[in-house]
Amino acid sequence: MKKQDNLKPKPNDRYASNRKRWEEETYKPKGRFRTDGVTFSTVSSAEVPHIVGPEYFEETGWDPAEKLGWPGEYPYVRGVQPTMYRGKLWTMRQFAGFGKPEETNERFKYLLENGQTGLSVAFDLPTLMGHDADDAVSLGEVGKCGVAISSREDMDTLFDGIPMDEITTSMTINGPAAIIWAFFIATAERKGINRSKLGGTLQNDILKEFIAQKEFIYHPEPSVKLVVDTIEFATKEMPLWNSVSISGYHIREAGSTAAQELAFTLMDGFTYTEETMKRGLDVDSFAPRLSHFFNAHIDFFEEIGKYRAAKRIYSRRMKERYGAKDKRSWLLRFHTQTAGCSLTAQQPENNIVRTAIEALAGVLGGTQSLHTNSMDETLALPSEKAATIALRTQQILGYETGVANTMDPLGGSYFIESMTDNLEKEAEAYIKQIEDMGGVVKGIENGFFQKEIARAAYKHQQELDSGERVIVGVNKFVNKNEKIDIPILQISQDVEDNQVAKLKDLRNRRDNTKVGETLEKLHRVCENDENVMPCLIECAHADVTLGEMVRAMEVVYGTYVETAHF
């Protein structure tokens, strides 16, 4: 009997034999195959296998103890918190900002009253580029793509009536991030709130600006130095604050693949980590407050695999390369935003569906914070109705669908795990390539990132043009003579006129002798390579404007003009 048992095929042998039979008897002879020209690949143009089964685990020696772990434990693939959403839902943080500070303040209060649990500030283009509203280059752009903030008084208005120490605030600002943060801190201090009580996130990821979004001011080296200044300041004085949100979102919006977004984002963060350690800070003193920001694109499974791979790569590197001892330093905490580039101006109501699917991918990938785009964002800033629908989408996911009831429901899925592993391998190959060329700054200077993203974007466009990839309402299922029938938010010229008048009044009322003294001090601090944050806060209290501080620092740091690469 024992001998006969030994002759029985093992379960995996039986599976392999049965799969071969299915392939030959059912799949190939009886299967129906599409002839519409659509290819079976991810939105990143990676080939998708027709089916993945336990043979993947057998062939790769896949070990769940190594690859998965448990929620709240290394390598955090199954979640960074032991209970995940059974303990607390993700932070619902809708991105908002338009027109005058007064108008955005009203939108903030509306969203909070409707269940939003965190604030996220969108700034207009002049603010993002470090220009005051009355600067000649700001003409026509004030308040158009976000809220206009030129002074500490504008920040006072933006947060009027909002308990800044009771709600976390995220600010999407990069080139002049340290200055905007100084305004925020000064505003809180004027309310009697100690800076140590403030919680939130400053995007402040300047490397991704050089790679993708292009809203930089100074040269790369001093720009990175400013990021390290904010990390050092937060570590010493603001323990509840994430002073940088390492952002793949904009890299993906520029046209990158999922693997490029993953690798380039992580390498940006590793650069800040290394530069901060060179400053003399122990990695465990600041790494627990590093945060990340990823895109949630339309390819559902690829996105989930991306988040899982990110957590595994990050935890391994922090532990093994940087020698972090504190387990909080190993876990990758991240915010997710649904993909703006997946939204369409055609049939904009369809964007509600796209956003819901993308948000679900972020949740199943274990995000700690989520923004859902509004259906009208390809046409204008979100209307109140569209923003409410976007928020309700998150609330339905959190409270009605059941996806928050169990931790990592897709863990162990043959397809998901193979997708995760493949993205991890592809990202690690990119990371090695970047390191071999001398790091992220070298890659920016030689155009590596720009060319890689351009190639990916070009391939994607070719697939759309050929019909291999379908976008509903754009290159298939088009409604001829379509009329857009949704409310559009309009920003009037009054916004710019009002902001310019307020700045003129401020310049007349303030102590301009004090302004001159603090600006002179800021210049010396920059020349001496000191941490700028204490001086910037002093400037904010003295009513120095955004543009004035930027120009004073520009004298020392210079302005950067990108070399075109083809």
N, C-alpha and C positions, 0 to 999 in steps of 0.2 A: 504493500500500500504506500509506504514511504517513497519507494522508488517511482511509483506512478505519479505521486504528487509532484516530485521534482521535474517530471516531464511536462507538467501543465504549463502553458504559457503564462508569463507574468501579466498583470493587468495592463501595463504599458505596451507589452507585446501585442496583447489582444486589441488595444486601441489602435496601434499602428497598422495592424492587419485590417481592422475594420475601416479605418480611414482610407486605406489603399483601395479596398473594395468599393467604398462609397464614391471615391474619385472616378474609378473606372466604370462602375455600373450605373451611377445615378447622376453625378455632377456633370461629367463631360457629355455623355450621350443624351441626357434628358434635360439638361439645364438650358434656360433661355438666356441669351446674351444680348444686351442692348446694342443697338446700331445707330444711336443718335449722336455718336462722336464724343460723348462725355467720357473722360478718363477717370479711373478709380484711383485718385490721389488726394492727398490732403490739400488744404489751401496753400501750404508751403511747397506744393509739388512733390511731396514724398509719396512713393508708391504704397498703396494699401493692400495687404494680402487678402485673398478672398475669405479665408477663415484661419483663425489661430486656435490651437488646442493645447492639451497638456504636453504634446511633443516639444513645445517651446521650452517649457521648464526642464524637461528631460535632457534636451540637446544642449542647453546652456548651463546646466547645473544650478538652476535658479533656487536660491535658498531664502525662504520667507523671513528667517531670523535676520539675515544680512540685508535683504532688499526692502523689507517692510518695517520690521520692528513693531512698536505699539504706539498709540497716540500719546503724545507727551514725552516720548523717549526717542533717543538716537536711533535711526537717522531722521526721524520726524516726518517720514513720508506719509504716515497716516494721520498727521495733524500735530500742531505744535502745542496743543493743550490736551491734558489727559481726558477731558470730557467733551472737548470741541463744542458743538452747538447745543448739546444737552445741558451744558452749564451756562452758556450765554450765546445768543445769536451774534453774528457778525455786526460790526458797526455800519449802519445805513447812513452813508455820508454823500449826499447829493452835491455835486459841483455847482456852485452858483455865484454869480457876480455879473452885474451889468450897470451901465449908466453911472449915476451919482452914488456916493456912499449911502445916502438916505434911502435910495430905491433898493439897493442890495440888502440893507439892514431890514427893510420890510419883508423881502423875500426870505431872509434867514428866519425871521420870526414866524412867518407863515409855514415854512417847512418844519420847524421845531414843533409848532402847534399840531402838525399833521403826522407826527411820529418819527421824524428824522432824529437820529441819535448822535450825530456829529456834524460839524460845519466844515465846508470845503470852499475856499475862496478862489474865484477866477478873476485875474487882473486883466486890464486892457493892455493893448500892445505898447503904448508909450511907457506904462509902468514896467512891463516885462523887459523893455529895452533900456530902462534907466533914465527916462526923460520925464520932466514935469509936464503937466497939462498945458502950460503956456509956452512950451518950447515950440519953435517953428516947425520942427519935424513931427510934432504931435498933431498938427492940423488935420482935422477930418477923422481922426482915429480915437478921440477921447471917449471912453465909455462904450465903445462899439463891441469889443469882443470880451469884455469883462468890466469890473469896476475900476474907476480911476482913483488911484491913491498917490498923492504927491507929497503928503506931509503927515506928521503925527496927528494933526487935527482931523484929517480925513479918516485916519484909523479910529480916532475917538468916535466919530460919527458912525462908522461902519459897525462898531460894537456897542453902540448906545443901547442900554437896557438889556444887554446879554451878559449873563454871569460867566465871565471868561475863565474863572477857576472851577466851574462846575461842568463845563462841556469842552470836549477836545476840539481843536481847530486845525485843519490842514490848509496850508497855503501853497498854491502852485506858482512858485516864483524861483528863478534860477540866477541869472546874471547879477541882479541887485538883491539877492535873497537876504544877505546879512543885514542890509539896510531896512528892508520891509520887516524883518524880524525885530529889529531895534525899535521901529515904530510900534509894533504890537506889544513889546515888553514895556515901553514907555507908557502906552495907553493903559495897560493893566496897573502899572505902578501909580498912575494918576488916580485910579479907582481905589487905591489902597491895597491892591493885591500883590503879595510878594511873588517875585518871578519864579521862585522854587515851587509854587503851587500851580503853575501853568502846565497844561498837558496838550500835546498836539504834535504836528509834523510839519516840517519845512521841506519842500521838495529839494531845492538846493543841489540838484545833481547836474553840475556844469559839464561834466564829460559827455553826457548824452546830448547836450546842446551842440557841442562840436561835431558829434557823430550824426545827429538827426535833425533836431528842431531849429538850430541855428540862432537861438536867442542868447548869444554870448556878448560880452563887452570887452573883457581884458584877455590877455594872452593865456594859454592853457596853464602854465606853471603858477602864476599868481592867482589864477582862478581856483585851482586846486588848493592852494594855500588858504584861501578864504573859506573853503569848505572845511578844512582842518581846523581853522579858527573857531568855526561854529560848533564843531564836534567837541573841541576842547572846552569851550565855554559852557556848553550844555552839560558836559560830564562833571564839571566843577560846581555849577550854579543852578542847573535846571534839570534835575534827575528824572522828571516826568516827560521830558521833551525828546522827540526824535528829530535831530537836527539835520538829517539828510534822508530823503526817500529815493533810493537808487532805482531809477526809472527805465524800465524796458518799454513802457507804453508808447512813447514817442518814436522809439526805434522801430517798433512794429508798424506804427502809423505811417512811417516813411517808406514802408514796403518790404521790410525784412521778413525772413522766414521765422518760424517758431524757434528753431535751433539758434539762429542768429540773435534773436531777441534774448534768449536765455543766456547764451555765452557772453554777449557784449555787455549785458546788464550786470551779470555777476563779476565780470572783469573790472567794470567801473567801480563796483563796490569793493573789490579786493584792492584796487589802487588806493582808495580812500583809507582803507584799513592799514595798508602798509605805510602810507604817508603819515598817518596819525601815530602809528607806533614809532616812526622815526622822530616824531616830536617828543617822544619820551613817555607817552601814555601806555600803560599796560593794556593789552587787548581786552581783558575782562572788565576794565573800567568803563569802556565805551561800547563794545560790541553788542551788549544786550539792548541798546537803544538804536541800533541801525535798523532801518526798515526798507522795504522794497515795494515796488509798484509795477504790476504787470498788466498787459493787455488781455482781454478776454475776447478772442476772435471768434469767427463763426464756425470754425471746424471743431466741433464739440469734443471729440475724443483726443485730438491732438493737443488741445489746450489743457485738458486735465492731465495728460501725460507730461506736459511742460511744467506745470506746477509741482508735480511729484518729483520730477527729475531735478528741479531747482533746489528743493529742500534737501535732497540727498547729496548733491554736489556741494552745496553750501556748508552743510554740517560737517562733512568729511574734511573740507579745506580748513574751516575754522579750528577744528580739533587737531588735525594732523600737521598742517602747514604753519599755522600761527600759534599753536600751542595753547589755545584757550582752555582753561580749566573749568570755568563756570559753565554749566550746561545751558544756561540762558544765552550764552554766546554762540552756541551751536545751532540754535533754531532760527530758521528764516521766517520772519514775520512779514506778511505782505498785504498790500491793498490791491484791489482789482478794479479796473474800469472796463466796461464793455466797449467794443471797438467802434470808434467814430468812423473809421474808414470803411466799415461794412455797411453803414447807413446809406440810403439812397434818397435823392431828391424826388425821384419818380415813386409814385404810390407810397408816400411817406408813412401811411398807417402800417405798412408791412414792417417798419422798423421796430414796432412794439414787439412783434414776434421774434425778430432777430435779437433784440436786447434781452428778452426773457430767456432764450436759449443760451446766450453768452453768459448771462448772470448765473444760470444754473451750472454751467461749467466751472465758473469761479467758486461757487459754493461746494461743488463736489470735489474741487481741487484743494479745498481747505482754507480759503481766504479769511483774513480777520476783519476786513473792511471792504465795502463794495459801493461803487457808484454805477448807477444804470443811466445810460444816455437817453435823452428824450427824442421822440420821433421826429421833431422838427429841426434838429441840430445841423442838418446839411443846408438849411435855408436861413436860419437866424439863431440868435440865442433862445433858449427854451422859454416858451410861454408858460404861464402859471399852470394851465391845464396839462400841458405836455409834461412838465416837471412832476406834477402830482401823479400822473399815470406811471411815470418812471419809478417814483417812490413806491407806489402801490404794487408794482411788479415785484420789488424786493419783499414787501410785506406778505404778499401771497406766497412767495417761495418759502419764507420763514415760518409762516403760521398755518398754511393750508396744504402744502404738497407732501409733507412728511419727510422731506429730504434732510431735515435737521434732527430727525429722531435717532438715527444711528450714525456711528462714526465710520468714515471711509467706506461707504457701501460698495465701491467699485474695486477695493483692494483684492488682489488675487485674480481679477479678470485676466484671462490669457491675453486678450487684445490690449487692454490698458497697460498691463505690465510690459508687454513687448514694445508698445509705443513709448513708455517711460524709459526703458532701457536704451532704445534706439536714439531718442532725443538726448539722453545723457551722454552717450558715446559721441554723437555729432557735436554737442556743445563742448565736451572735453577736448576734442580735436581742434576746435576753434581756439579754445583757451590756450592750448600749447602753442598754436601758431602765433597768437598775439604775444605770448611771453617770449618766444624765440625771436620776434622782431624788435624786442626791447620794451614792450609794454603798451599801454593804451595811448599815451601821449604820442609816442613814436608812430603808432598806427594812425592816429589822427593826422599827423603831419605828412605822412606819405600817402594818405588818401585810402588806406586799406578798407576802413569801415564804409566809407562813402561808396566805393566801387562794389563791395560785396552786396550792399543793400540795393544799389542801382541794378545790378544783375538780377537779383531776386524779383524786384519790382517789374523789370522788363519782361521776364519770363511769365509772370502772372498776367501781365497785360496781353501778351501773345496768346495765352490760353483763353482769355476773355474774347479777344478779337476772332479767334478761330471757332469759338463755340464749345471748346473742350470743357470750359468752366462756365457755369450758368449763374447769373445774378437775376433773380426774378424781378421783372419790371424794367430791366435795363437792356439785356440782350436776349431775353426770352419772356414770353407772356406779357408783352408790352401793350399798354392801353393807349391807342392812338387818340389824339386830341384830348389828352388828359388835362383836367383842370384841378389845380391844387386848392383844396377847400379846408384848410386848417388855419387857425389864427396865427399870425406872425408878429413877433415882438419887434417894435420899431424904436430905435434910439434917436431922439430928436437932437437938433443943433443946440437946444437949450442946455443940454448936459455939458457940452464943451464951454459954452459961454459962462455957465454957472461956475465951473471949476476954475476957469481962468480968472474970474472976478474974485473968487475966494482966495486964490493964491496972491493976487495983487493986494488984497486986504491984509493977508497974513504978513507979507513982506513989509507993509507999512506999520503994522502993530508991534512986531517983534523987536527984541533988543538986537539990532544989527551989529553992535560991537561984540556982543556975546557970540553971534553967528560967526563973525570973522575969526574970533579966538578959537572956537571949537573946530572950525575948518582948518585952521593953521595947525592945530594939535593933531588932527586926523592925518594931515600930510606928513607930519613927523613920525607918527606911529607906523604909517605905511613904509616910509623910508627906512625906519629902524627894524623892520620885519617883525613887529610886535603883533599880538592878537588885537584885531580891530574892534571886537565887539564892545568892550567897555566904552570906547570912545564914540562908537556909533550911537549907543544908547544916550550918551551925553549930548551928542548932536541932535538926536530926536527930541530930547527934552528942551533944547534951545531953539526948537522950531526951524532947524536947518532942513531944507527940502531934499527930496530924493535926488533930483538932478544935481543939486549943489554938492552933495556927498559923492555921487558917482563921478563927477568931473574932478573933484579933488583927488580921488583915488586914481583916476585915469592918468594924471600927471606922472604918477610913480609907476603904475602897472602897464601903461600903454593900452592901445586898442588893437584888437586882432582882426585881420582881414584874411579870410580863408583863401587858400590856393585852390583853383578849380582843377578837378581831376576827371578825366574821361576814360 
